């Protein structure tokens, strides 16, 4: 099967290329060129980019099928141009056994949509006490190990987990949040939480935990990817850690570069997120650090929640927001606000997460997997339950007008989505 | 940000959810209306027919005696039918969701829901889902707001001090967990009180409380100096010993209101407390029962204020 995508504005962040041209696809890979195509897509007026790579998308299987199914969320992924996604282990049961990982991968593969990269549980049942069989989980297809949002029983377990992972060269993806300081909290500890009478999570719940993590990286030299930074203080610590040469990287969720605690308004449960939305100053620091490169990439942190989980008083509402289909428009919005060119903007959801995930996707170089998103960066749309394919309609952006619509998504040379 | 969900398109009070964001005119309207009802409560026939044929549902997801009773009395004096539901021991324990409970009661033709809930913001959620002719009155939600208590506190202050524009008001105690404090602070700043102080240990002060327009004192004596109004907050039993405070005795030593400490306030200062009081924890009996105390009149005024709120929302 030979596919020609012609006349598009080809943007390849990995090489910095941004020019009108053609992209050739043969046998599931990007090709230099060929004489005759079996199929041609005219991308005139559209952007042709590597498919997006999302480092955190909850597909809710197994265990939470009433919130979303693999099928609904894989449809959402390709509708959002996401061709590779890593899914956190906080399913029910958690991804702590090779059989579960194997089943998830096979179910995902049979749907023939996006590539799914399971992240294994770092501890049994995510209870934070006993290590999982990381070797076997890696053999089953886990690309990294994580606690998702669950805490460690104590710092000794964290230390041992990092030592063990470092021994075998496994990556660990960890949140930085002190569970005791965060205990009972539902919003950023500041004047908004005070006005709304919501128990707070101080910013130092993040920086104290990050300090612990960085010190343990120094001691163990384990490779650690810090997930979902939320505070300006954590940004400065990451800047220093990278300057020092520690083997660390980090990401931020799409909501955190656009929203802050003021957006809670009158108890908007769609803004109930973990970590909490923090102050305007934190939001601005995160958005700038993502531009500077201190923060490596953006992720959707896609977490579909059903209405029953959100139609509750703020503190009782389930955490999370749907995000796969908003990843592109919110990334474009961020890039435009920072006055970045399109290649630099898209790098945060293509080449940069590809590097962290260790995949050959995320670029348009010849020989790379032909994972491609073709989109109209200007096309406006109103976020609503009707325009979202995800089963989760929960987003703080509901009712907002955003720009950027995916027209065609290609995975391994096959068209998996067409608008 | 969306429109203040308490107000209808004409800017009138549709629901009473929080004092925050209400214009001075509406607060004054409520206090003036309460003034006119204060007379009713002293008459031999203590009833007016303003809410005749209307149903008031008291929806208490959290236990309360005083607030529920005063709402009930207020509704009855307005000639409404009152239905008391103690949800804490019925639907909620059977697993029914908050919105299902409200939808069911709404199907029974409610006009006013008086809601108390342990979660901050619960009345906002209910107000977003009720029918256009239904009204929600917040009777206390989590740590967030207790607007009718705030209004009766404002009524009491106005009754004794007439004018807010020169007042120093000191609010003492567990501000962190207090919806009463938050509502009163918003009311006082809206009505132009120039100096609102909060007094308590750091463990009982919420983050960034200064942004509400108050001055923070940790030394009670400094905070009480020349105060016109002293409002004591209740300290919940479960908070008297633990990570927030070492003991009730030590708390009383630093933050309990005694005659000695009260002497630092103005000679004509009034002492308020939303009740129920912990004598010997936040307030000494000599003060609670002394000449400066207006704690019992607060309860009486509470009925007139709740009559005013119900009659105003029902009329809009």
Interface residues (C-beta under 8 A of the other chain):
Chain A: X189 X190 X191 X193 X194 X195 X196 X197 X198 X199 X200 X202 X262 X265 X266 X267 X269 X308 X311 X312 X313 X314 X315 X316
Chain B: X1 X2 X5 X20 X97 X98 X99 X117 X119 X120 X121 X122 X124 X125 X129 X141 X142 X143 X144 X145 X179 X182 X206 X207 X208 X209 X210 X211 X212
